[in-house]
Amino acid sequence: MEVGIGDDAAVLAAPDGRVVAATDMVIEGRHFRREWSPARDVGRKAAARNLADVAAMGARPTGLLVALAAPGGTPAGWALELAEGIAAEASRAGAAVVGGDTSSADAIMIAVTALGDLGGRPPVTRAGARPGDVVAIAGTLGLAAAGLALLAAGLGAAAADPLASLVLAHRRPRPPYQAGPEAAVLGATSMIDVSDGLLADLGHVASASAVAIDLRAASLLAEPVTRPARLREAAAATGERDWTRWVLAGGDDHALVATFPADAPLPRRWHAIGRVGSGAGILVDGRPAGRGGGWEHFR
Protein backbone atom coordinates (compact mmCIF):
# COMPACT_ATOMS: atom_id res chain seq x y z
CA MET A 1 0.00 0.00 0.00
CA GLU A 2 1.51 3.30 -1.10
CA VAL A 3 -1.11 5.68 0.35
CA GLY A 4 -3.46 4.54 3.12
CA ILE A 5 -6.43 5.98 5.00
CA GLY A 6 -6.38 9.75 5.47
CA ASP A 7 -6.31 11.07 1.91
CA ASP A 8 -9.01 11.43 -0.76
CA ALA A 9 -8.23 7.92 -2.00
CA ALA A 10 -5.90 5.04 -1.23
CA VAL A 11 -3.12 3.96 -3.57
CA LEU A 12 -2.28 0.26 -3.68
CA ALA A 13 0.55 -1.38 -5.56
CA ALA A 14 -0.63 -3.84 -8.22
CA PRO A 15 2.47 -5.86 -9.11
CA ASP A 16 0.44 -8.19 -11.33
CA GLY A 17 -0.99 -5.32 -13.38
CA ARG A 18 -4.51 -6.61 -12.68
CA VAL A 19 -6.78 -6.14 -9.67
CA VAL A 20 -9.47 -8.62 -8.57
CA ALA A 21 -12.45 -6.73 -7.11
CA ALA A 22 -15.61 -7.94 -5.34
CA THR A 23 -18.32 -6.05 -3.47
CA ASP A 24 -21.19 -7.02 -1.21
CA MET A 25 -23.66 -5.43 1.22
CA VAL A 26 -24.70 -6.46 4.71
CA ILE A 27 -28.03 -5.03 5.90
CA GLU A 28 -29.50 -5.11 9.40
CA GLY A 29 -32.58 -7.31 9.57
CA ARG A 30 -31.63 -9.03 6.33
CA HIS A 31 -28.15 -10.38 7.00
CA PHE A 32 -27.72 -9.85 10.74
CA ARG A 33 -29.55 -8.87 13.92
CA ARG A 34 -27.88 -6.87 16.63
CA GLU A 35 -29.59 -8.98 19.31
CA TRP A 36 -27.96 -12.08 17.82
CA SER A 37 -24.50 -10.84 16.84
CA PRO A 38 -22.09 -8.44 18.56
CA ALA A 39 -20.75 -5.64 16.39
CA ARG A 40 -17.29 -7.19 16.16
CA ASP A 41 -18.76 -10.36 14.64
CA VAL A 42 -20.92 -8.37 12.22
CA GLY A 43 -17.74 -6.66 11.05
CA ARG A 44 -15.84 -9.91 10.64
CA LYS A 45 -18.72 -11.43 8.67
CA ALA A 46 -19.07 -8.39 6.40
CA ALA A 47 -15.38 -8.58 5.58
CA ALA A 48 -15.29 -12.38 5.20
CA ARG A 49 -18.09 -12.41 2.61
CA ASN A 50 -16.03 -10.25 0.27
CA LEU A 51 -12.58 -11.58 1.02
CA ALA A 52 -13.80 -15.12 0.26
CA ASP A 53 -14.96 -13.99 -3.19
CA VAL A 54 -11.48 -12.70 -3.95
CA ALA A 55 -9.87 -15.93 -2.73
CA ALA A 56 -12.31 -17.93 -4.88
CA MET A 57 -10.78 -16.32 -7.97
CA GLY A 58 -7.39 -17.65 -6.93
CA ALA A 59 -6.23 -14.24 -5.72
CA ARG A 60 -4.56 -13.07 -2.53
CA PRO A 61 -6.70 -10.46 -0.74
CA THR A 62 -4.90 -7.14 -0.41
CA GLY A 63 -7.36 -4.41 0.61
CA LEU A 64 -10.87 -3.50 1.74
CA LEU A 65 -12.97 -0.38 1.16
CA VAL A 66 -15.84 -0.06 3.64
CA ALA A 67 -18.91 2.19 3.60
CA LEU A 68 -21.21 2.37 6.64
CA ALA A 69 -24.68 3.94 6.77
CA ALA A 70 -26.50 3.92 10.11
CA PRO A 71 -29.29 5.66 12.05
CA GLY A 72 -28.20 8.70 14.03
CA GLY A 73 -28.88 6.96 17.33
CA THR A 74 -26.44 4.10 16.69
CA PRO A 75 -23.97 4.01 19.62
CA ALA A 76 -20.48 5.12 18.67
CA GLY A 77 -19.10 2.14 20.57
CA TRP A 78 -21.01 -0.24 18.31
CA ALA A 79 -19.50 1.37 15.20
CA LEU A 80 -16.01 1.23 16.67
CA GLU A 81 -16.40 -2.47 17.48
CA LEU A 82 -17.68 -3.06 13.95
CA ALA A 83 -14.55 -1.41 12.56
CA GLU A 84 -12.36 -3.54 14.82
CA GLY A 85 -14.04 -6.69 13.54
CA ILE A 86 -13.59 -5.67 9.91
CA ALA A 87 -9.93 -4.87 10.49
CA ALA A 88 -9.33 -8.14 12.36
CA GLU A 89 -10.81 -10.26 9.54
CA ALA A 90 -8.90 -8.30 6.91
CA SER A 91 -5.71 -8.97 8.84
CA ARG A 92 -6.52 -12.69 9.04
CA ALA A 93 -6.76 -12.73 5.24
CA GLY A 94 -3.52 -10.77 4.83
CA ALA A 95 -5.31 -7.59 3.68
CA ALA A 96 -5.75 -4.07 5.07
CA VAL A 97 -8.65 -1.62 5.33
CA VAL A 98 -7.64 1.18 2.97
CA GLY A 99 -10.60 3.57 3.03
CA GLY A 100 -14.35 4.03 2.97
CA ASP A 101 -17.23 6.37 3.83
CA THR A 102 -20.00 6.95 6.38
CA SER A 103 -23.55 8.25 6.07
CA SER A 104 -26.90 8.22 7.84
CA ALA A 105 -29.74 5.83 6.98
CA ASP A 106 -32.87 4.31 8.51
CA ALA A 107 -31.13 0.95 9.03
CA ILE A 108 -27.52 -0.16 9.35
CA MET A 109 -26.01 -0.96 5.96
CA ILE A 110 -22.41 -1.98 5.40
CA ALA A 111 -20.97 -2.10 1.89
CA VAL A 112 -17.56 -3.69 1.49
CA THR A 113 -15.34 -3.86 -1.59
CA ALA A 114 -12.45 -6.32 -1.49
CA LEU A 115 -9.39 -6.13 -3.72
CA GLY A 116 -6.89 -8.85 -4.51
CA ASP A 117 -3.75 -9.76 -6.43
CA LEU A 118 -3.47 -12.76 -8.79
CA GLY A 119 0.30 -13.02 -8.48
CA GLY A 120 0.76 -13.42 -12.21
CA ARG A 121 -1.63 -16.37 -12.49
CA PRO A 122 -4.79 -16.45 -14.61
CA PRO A 123 -8.01 -16.02 -12.59
CA VAL A 124 -9.86 -19.20 -11.64
CA THR A 125 -13.43 -18.66 -12.85
CA ARG A 126 -16.64 -20.70 -12.73
CA ALA A 127 -16.36 -21.63 -16.39
CA GLY A 128 -13.37 -24.00 -16.57
CA ALA A 129 -14.58 -27.33 -15.11
CA ARG A 130 -14.08 -30.28 -17.46
CA PRO A 131 -15.41 -33.85 -17.53
CA GLY A 132 -13.06 -36.04 -15.50
CA ASP A 133 -12.11 -33.30 -13.03
CA VAL A 134 -12.27 -33.97 -9.31
CA VAL A 135 -14.55 -31.75 -7.18
CA ALA A 136 -12.96 -30.84 -3.84
CA ILE A 137 -13.73 -28.59 -0.90
CA ALA A 138 -11.66 -26.60 1.59
CA GLY A 139 -13.60 -25.61 4.70
CA THR A 140 -16.79 -26.94 6.27
CA LEU A 141 -20.46 -27.01 5.27
CA GLY A 142 -23.78 -26.69 7.08
CA LEU A 143 -22.54 -25.22 10.34
CA ALA A 144 -23.59 -21.63 9.70
CA ALA A 145 -27.08 -22.65 8.55
CA ALA A 146 -27.51 -24.79 11.66
CA GLY A 147 -26.33 -21.88 13.80
CA LEU A 148 -28.91 -19.60 12.22
CA ALA A 149 -31.64 -22.18 12.90
CA LEU A 150 -30.56 -22.37 16.55
CA LEU A 151 -30.66 -18.58 16.94
CA ALA A 152 -34.10 -18.45 15.30
CA ALA A 153 -35.25 -21.04 17.83
CA GLY A 154 -33.76 -19.09 20.74
CA LEU A 155 -31.11 -21.76 21.38
CA GLY A 156 -27.35 -22.19 21.47
CA ALA A 157 -26.39 -18.60 22.19
CA ALA A 158 -24.73 -19.22 25.58
CA ALA A 159 -21.00 -19.92 25.41
CA ALA A 160 -21.44 -22.99 27.63
CA ASP A 161 -24.03 -24.50 25.30
CA PRO A 162 -22.60 -27.52 23.42
CA LEU A 163 -24.14 -26.14 20.23
CA ALA A 164 -22.56 -22.70 20.66
CA SER A 165 -19.89 -23.52 18.07
CA LEU A 166 -22.59 -23.69 15.40
CA VAL A 167 -23.92 -20.28 16.39
CA LEU A 168 -20.38 -18.93 16.20
CA ALA A 169 -20.03 -20.38 12.69
CA HIS A 170 -23.06 -18.31 11.65
CA ARG A 171 -21.88 -15.16 13.38
CA ARG A 172 -18.25 -15.37 12.34
CA PRO A 173 -17.46 -17.51 9.27
CA ARG A 174 -13.83 -18.46 8.74
CA PRO A 175 -13.14 -18.83 5.02
CA PRO A 176 -9.90 -20.67 4.15
CA TYR A 177 -8.41 -17.70 2.31
CA GLN A 178 -5.03 -19.29 1.61
CA ALA A 179 -6.76 -22.22 -0.11
CA GLY A 180 -7.78 -20.01 -3.04
CA PRO A 181 -4.29 -19.11 -4.32
CA GLU A 182 -3.19 -22.63 -3.36
CA ALA A 183 -5.87 -24.11 -5.64
CA ALA A 184 -4.78 -21.83 -8.48
CA VAL A 185 -1.17 -22.99 -8.16
CA LEU A 186 -2.38 -26.62 -8.21
CA GLY A 187 -4.15 -26.01 -11.51
CA ALA A 188 -7.75 -25.67 -10.37
CA THR A 189 -10.01 -25.43 -13.41
CA SER A 190 -12.90 -23.66 -11.64
CA MET A 191 -13.71 -22.39 -8.16
CA ILE A 192 -16.46 -20.71 -6.13
CA ASP A 193 -17.11 -19.89 -2.48
CA VAL A 194 -20.19 -21.40 -0.83
CA SER A 195 -22.25 -18.40 0.20
CA ASP A 196 -25.74 -19.31 -1.04
CA GLY A 197 -25.65 -23.10 -0.53
CA LEU A 198 -23.51 -25.88 -2.03
CA LEU A 199 -26.02 -27.10 -4.62
CA ALA A 200 -26.91 -23.57 -5.71
CA ASP A 201 -23.30 -22.40 -5.97
CA LEU A 202 -22.03 -25.53 -7.70
CA GLY A 203 -25.02 -25.12 -10.02
CA HIS A 204 -23.41 -21.85 -11.16
CA VAL A 205 -20.19 -23.73 -11.92
CA ALA A 206 -22.02 -26.50 -13.79
CA SER A 207 -23.96 -23.95 -15.84
CA ALA A 208 -20.96 -21.74 -16.65
CA SER A 209 -18.82 -24.78 -17.56
CA ALA A 210 -21.59 -26.66 -19.42
CA VAL A 211 -20.97 -29.83 -17.39
CA ALA A 212 -22.66 -32.06 -14.83
CA ILE A 213 -21.29 -32.36 -11.30
CA ASP A 214 -21.87 -35.61 -9.39
CA LEU A 215 -21.36 -35.38 -5.62
CA ARG A 216 -20.67 -38.36 -3.33
CA ALA A 217 -22.93 -38.28 -0.28
CA ALA A 218 -20.58 -40.49 1.74
CA SER A 219 -17.79 -37.92 1.42
CA LEU A 220 -19.98 -34.84 1.60
CA LEU A 221 -21.93 -35.76 4.74
CA ALA A 222 -18.98 -36.89 6.86
CA GLU A 223 -15.99 -35.49 8.74
CA PRO A 224 -14.06 -33.34 7.97
CA VAL A 225 -16.37 -31.72 5.40
CA THR A 226 -19.10 -31.32 8.01
CA ARG A 227 -19.84 -32.23 11.65
CA PRO A 228 -22.61 -34.88 11.46
CA ALA A 229 -22.93 -35.50 15.21
CA ARG A 230 -23.22 -31.81 16.03
CA LEU A 231 -25.68 -31.19 13.19
CA ARG A 232 -27.85 -34.09 14.37
CA GLU A 233 -27.92 -32.50 17.83
CA ALA A 234 -28.95 -29.16 16.35
CA ALA A 235 -31.65 -30.82 14.24
CA ALA A 236 -33.08 -32.54 17.31
CA ALA A 237 -33.05 -29.26 19.24
CA THR A 238 -34.74 -27.22 16.51
CA GLY A 239 -37.16 -29.81 15.12
CA GLU A 240 -35.37 -29.98 11.76
CA ARG A 241 -36.18 -33.38 10.25
CA ASP A 242 -33.30 -33.49 7.77
CA TRP A 243 -29.96 -32.07 8.90
CA THR A 244 -28.41 -32.80 5.50
CA ARG A 245 -30.44 -29.88 4.12
CA TRP A 246 -28.08 -27.53 5.99
CA VAL A 247 -25.08 -29.13 4.28
CA LEU A 248 -26.54 -29.15 0.77
CA ALA A 249 -28.53 -25.91 0.76
CA GLY A 250 -27.30 -23.85 3.73
CA GLY A 251 -25.08 -20.85 3.03
CA ASP A 252 -22.72 -18.49 4.86
CA ASP A 253 -19.96 -21.02 5.63
CA HIS A 254 -17.85 -19.57 2.77
CA ALA A 255 -15.96 -22.79 2.16
CA LEU A 256 -14.17 -22.90 -1.19
CA VAL A 257 -15.18 -25.55 -3.74
CA ALA A 258 -12.97 -26.15 -6.76
CA THR A 259 -12.49 -28.59 -9.61
CA PHE A 260 -9.06 -30.05 -10.28
CA PRO A 261 -7.53 -32.25 -12.98
CA ALA A 262 -7.82 -35.91 -11.97
CA ASP A 263 -4.04 -36.22 -11.43
CA ALA A 264 -3.65 -33.05 -9.32
CA PRO A 265 -2.18 -33.78 -5.84
CA LEU A 266 -4.63 -32.35 -3.29
CA PRO A 267 -3.12 -30.89 -0.09
CA ARG A 268 -4.54 -31.85 3.30
CA ARG A 269 -6.99 -28.95 3.48
CA TRP A 270 -8.74 -30.08 0.24
CA HIS A 271 -11.14 -33.04 0.33
CA ALA A 272 -12.60 -34.74 -2.75
CA ILE A 273 -16.41 -34.82 -2.77
CA GLY A 274 -17.30 -35.68 -6.36
CA ARG A 275 -16.55 -35.70 -10.06
CA VAL A 276 -17.29 -33.60 -13.11
CA GLY A 277 -18.99 -35.37 -16.03
CA SER A 278 -20.74 -34.67 -19.28
CA GLY A 279 -24.28 -33.33 -19.17
CA ALA A 280 -25.83 -30.61 -17.05
CA GLY A 281 -26.85 -29.88 -13.49
CA ILE A 282 -25.95 -31.27 -10.08
CA LEU A 283 -26.33 -34.91 -9.05
CA VAL A 284 -25.84 -36.66 -5.72
CA ASP A 285 -24.77 -40.29 -6.09
CA GLY A 286 -25.87 -40.22 -9.70
CA ARG A 287 -29.35 -38.84 -9.05
CA PRO A 288 -30.49 -35.30 -9.93
CA ALA A 289 -30.35 -33.06 -6.89
CA GLY A 290 -33.14 -30.74 -8.05
CA ARG A 291 -33.02 -27.03 -7.34
CA GLY A 292 -31.42 -27.61 -3.96
CA GLY A 293 -32.82 -24.55 -2.24
CA GLY A 294 -30.11 -22.13 -1.23
CA TRP A 295 -30.33 -18.40 -0.75
CA GLU A 296 -32.09 -16.30 -3.37
CA HIS A 297 -31.92 -12.56 -2.70
CA PHE A 298 -35.33 -11.62 -4.12
CA ARG A 299 -37.31 -14.73 -3.17
Helices and strands as residue ranges (DSSP letters): E 20-27, H 39-55, E 60-70, H 76-93, E 96-104, E 109-117, E 134-138, H 143-152, H 164-171, H 179-185, E 190-193, H 198-209, E 212-215, H 217-220, H 228-238, H 244-249, E 256-260, E 271-277, E 281-284, E 287-288
